[in-house]
């Protein structure tokens, strides 16, 4: 099942920043969540990893509580729109069953999967997948820090 409202990236309203040299870049991506979205397996594109870049770290931002039971996983998309398990995409989810949305909060993570990623010549979609159902509408946001490979 897809989210009721598409993210700005999935709607074509937001493009990621592409680094021009050796600098680190941070792109902010957000997915509005409606109460009806809180079903295990709901997924959608939340962001883009630009061509030729590798992620360095990420921050999960949830400004308000999404409710008890909320869990989410994040990773690169496969051809079917689910989280890729391909070795050059990190071998699986970057983040699995994160519960920062239960009470709301801000979490900094450096997933082990980042060390396994191989840069590609095309932009790659980042998928948010709900793995635990919450109870409230709100925003799930991701700040992705990346650099040229």
LORO-135075 format. One record per residue (C-alpha): residue number from 1; residue in three letters; x, y, z. Coordinates in steps of 0.25 Angstrom, whole numbers, always signed. Layout:
<pts>
+-----+---------+-------+-------+-------+
! num ! residuo !    xx !    yy !    zz !
+-----+---------+-------+-------+-------+
! NUM !     ALA !     X !     Y !     Z !
...
+-----+---------+-------+-------+-------+
</pts>
This chain:
<pts>
+-----+---------+-------+-------+-------+
! num ! residuo !    xx !    yy !    zz !
+-----+---------+-------+-------+-------+
!   1 !     UNK !    +0 !    +0 !    +0 !
!   2 !     UNK !    +5 !   +14 !    -3 !
!   3 !     UNK !    +4 !   +26 !    +6 !
!   4 !     UNK !    -8 !   +35 !    +4 !
!   5 !     UNK !    +0 !   +47 !    +1 !
!   6 !     UNK !   +13 !   +46 !    -7 !
!   7 !     UNK !   +26 !   +52 !    -2 !
!   8 !     UNK !   +31 !   +65 !    -9 !
!   9 !     UNK !   +41 !   +56 !   -16 !
!  10 !     UNK !   +31 !   +46 !   -21 !
!  11 !     UNK !   +22 !   +57 !   -26 !
!  12 !     UNK !   +34 !   +63 !   -34 !
!  13 !     UNK !   +34 !   +76 !   -26 !
!  14 !     UNK !   +48 !   +74 !   -19 !
!  15 !     UNK !   +61 !   +70 !   -25 !
!  16 !     UNK !   +73 !   +66 !   -16 !
!  17 !     UNK !   +85 !   +75 !   -16 !
!  18 !     UNK !   +97 !   +70 !   -24 !
!  19 !     UNK !  +111 !   +73 !   -18 !
!  20 !     UNK !  +120 !   +81 !   -28 !
!  21 !     UNK !  +133 !   +76 !   -21 !
!  22 !     UNK !  +138 !   +69 !    -9 !
!  23 !     UNK !  +128 !   +75 !    +1 !
!  24 !     UNK !  +118 !   +69 !    +9 !
!  25 !     UNK !  +103 !   +72 !    +5 !
!  26 !     UNK !   +91 !   +70 !   +14 !
!  27 !     UNK !   +77 !   +68 !    +7 !
!  28 !     UNK !   +64 !   +69 !   +15 !
!  29 !     UNK !   +53 !   +59 !   +11 !
!  30 !     UNK !   +39 !   +58 !   +18 !
!  31 !     UNK !   +27 !   +49 !   +17 !
!  32 !     UNK !   +14 !   +54 !   +22 !
!  33 !     UNK !    +7 !   +42 !   +29 !
!  34 !     UNK !    -8 !   +42 !   +30 !
!  35 !     UNK !   -15 !   +33 !   +41 !
!  36 !     UNK !   -20 !   +23 !   +29 !
!  37 !     UNK !    -5 !   +21 !   +26 !
!  38 !     UNK !    -2 !   +14 !   +39 !
!  39 !     UNK !    -2 !    +0 !   +33 !
!  40 !     UNK !    +9 !    -9 !   +33 !
!  41 !     UNK !   +15 !   -10 !   +19 !
!  42 !     UNK !   +11 !    +4 !   +15 !
!  43 !     UNK !   +23 !   +10 !    +7 !
!  44 !     UNK !   +27 !   +21 !    -2 !
!  45 !     UNK !   +39 !   +29 !    -8 !
!  46 !     UNK !   +43 !   +39 !    +3 !
!  47 !     UNK !   +56 !   +43 !    -4 !
!  48 !     UNK !   +67 !   +42 !   -14 !
!  49 !     UNK !   +82 !   +38 !   -14 !
!  50 !     UNK !   +88 !   +46 !   -25 !
!  51 !     UNK !   +96 !   +39 !   -36 !
!  52 !     UNK !  +111 !   +37 !   -33 !
!  53 !     UNK !  +109 !   +40 !   -18 !
!  54 !     UNK !  +110 !   +32 !    -5 !
!  55 !     UNK !  +103 !   +34 !    +8 !
!  56 !     UNK !  +111 !   +38 !   +21 !
!  57 !     UNK !  +101 !   +39 !   +31 !
!  58 !     UNK !   +86 !   +42 !   +33 !
!  59 !     UNK !   +77 !   +48 !   +43 !
!  60 !     UNK !   +62 !   +44 !   +46 !
!  61 !     UNK !   +53 !   +56 !   +50 !
!  62 !     UNK !   +39 !   +53 !   +55 !
!  63 !     UNK !   +34 !   +67 !   +61 !
!  64 !     UNK !   +22 !   +61 !   +68 !
!  65 !     UNK !   +18 !   +47 !   +73 !
!  66 !     UNK !   +13 !   +37 !   +63 !
!  67 !     UNK !    +7 !   +28 !   +74 !
!  68 !     UNK !   +11 !   +15 !   +81 !
!  69 !     UNK !   +15 !    +4 !   +72 !
!  70 !     UNK !   +21 !   +13 !   +61 !
!  71 !     UNK !   +33 !    +7 !   +54 !
!  72 !     UNK !   +39 !   +10 !   +41 !
!  73 !     UNK !   +50 !    +4 !   +32 !
!  74 !     UNK !   +58 !   +12 !   +21 !
!  75 !     UNK !   +67 !    +8 !   +10 !
!  76 !     UNK !   +69 !    +9 !    -5 !
!  77 !     UNK !   +58 !    +4 !   -14 !
!  78 !     UNK !   +58 !    -8 !   -23 !
!  79 !     UNK !   +50 !    -9 !   -36 !
!  80 !     UNK !   +37 !   -13 !   -29 !
!  81 !     UNK !   +38 !    -1 !   -20 !
!  82 !     UNK !   +42 !    -9 !    -7 !
!  83 !     UNK !   +55 !    -8 !    +1 !
!  84 !     UNK !   +66 !   -14 !    -8 !
!  85 !     UNK !   +74 !   -25 !    -3 !
!  86 !     UNK !   +84 !   -24 !   -14 !
!  87 !     UNK !   +99 !   -24 !    -9 !
!  88 !     UNK !  +102 !   -11 !   -16 !
!  89 !     UNK !   +90 !    -4 !   -10 !
!  90 !     UNK !   +96 !    -8 !    +4 !
!  91 !     UNK !   +90 !   -22 !    +5 !
!  92 !     UNK !   +77 !   -18 !   +12 !
!  93 !     UNK !   +70 !    -7 !   +20 !
!  94 !     UNK !   +79 !    +5 !   +24 !
!  95 !     UNK !   +70 !    +6 !   +37 !
!  96 !     UNK !   +61 !    -5 !   +42 !
!  97 !     UNK !   +49 !    -4 !   +51 !
!  98 !     UNK !   +53 !   +10 !   +56 !
!  99 !     UNK !   +44 !   +15 !   +67 !
! 100 !     UNK !   +48 !   +30 !   +68 !
! 101 !     UNK !   +33 !   +33 !   +63 !
! 102 !     UNK !   +27 !   +27 !   +75 !
! 103 !     UNK !   +28 !   +40 !   +84 !
! 104 !     UNK !   +35 !   +48 !   +73 !
! 105 !     UNK !   +49 !   +52 !   +73 !
! 106 !     UNK !   +62 !   +54 !   +66 !
! 107 !     UNK !   +72 !   +43 !   +64 !
! 108 !     UNK !   +86 !   +42 !   +57 !
! 109 !     UNK !   +90 !   +29 !   +51 !
! 110 !     UNK !  +102 !   +24 !   +43 !
! 111 !     UNK !   +96 !   +11 !   +37 !
! 112 !     UNK !  +106 !    -1 !   +35 !
! 113 !     UNK !  +100 !    -2 !   +21 !
! 114 !     UNK !  +106 !   +11 !   +16 !
! 115 !     UNK !  +120 !    +4 !   +16 !
! 116 !     UNK !  +115 !    -6 !    +6 !
! 117 !     UNK !  +108 !    +3 !    -4 !
! 118 !     UNK !  +114 !    +5 !   -18 !
! 119 !     UNK !  +112 !   +18 !   -25 !
! 120 !     UNK !  +103 !   +17 !   -38 !
! 121 !     UNK !  +102 !   +26 !   -50 !
! 122 !     UNK !   +87 !   +29 !   -48 !
! 123 !     UNK !   +79 !   +35 !   -36 !
! 124 !     UNK !   +74 !   +24 !   -27 !
! 125 !     UNK !   +61 !   +25 !   -19 !
! 126 !     UNK !   +60 !   +24 !    -4 !
! 127 !     UNK !   +48 !   +17 !    +2 !
! 128 !     UNK !   +41 !   +19 !   +15 !
! 129 !     UNK !   +34 !    +6 !   +19 !
! 130 !     UNK !   +25 !    +5 !   +32 !
! 131 !     UNK !   +28 !    -7 !   +40 !
! 132 !     UNK !   +20 !    -4 !   +52 !
! 133 !     UNK !    +6 !    +3 !   +52 !
! 134 !     UNK !    +5 !   +17 !   +59 !
! 135 !     UNK !    -8 !   +24 !   +62 !
! 136 !     UNK !    -6 !   +39 !   +59 !
! 137 !     UNK !    -4 !   +48 !   +47 !
! 138 !     UNK !    +9 !   +55 !   +46 !
! 139 !     UNK !   +22 !   +57 !   +38 !
! 140 !     UNK !   +34 !   +47 !   +37 !
! 141 !     UNK !   +46 !   +54 !   +32 !
! 142 !     UNK !   +60 !   +49 !   +28 !
! 143 !     UNK !   +73 !   +58 !   +27 !
! 144 !     UNK !   +83 !   +50 !   +18 !
! 145 !     UNK !   +97 !   +55 !   +18 !
! 146 !     UNK !  +105 !   +50 !    +6 !
! 147 !     UNK !  +117 !   +53 !    -3 !
! 148 !     UNK !  +123 !   +50 !   -17 !
! 149 !     UNK !  +129 !   +36 !   -18 !
+-----+---------+-------+-------+-------+
</pts>
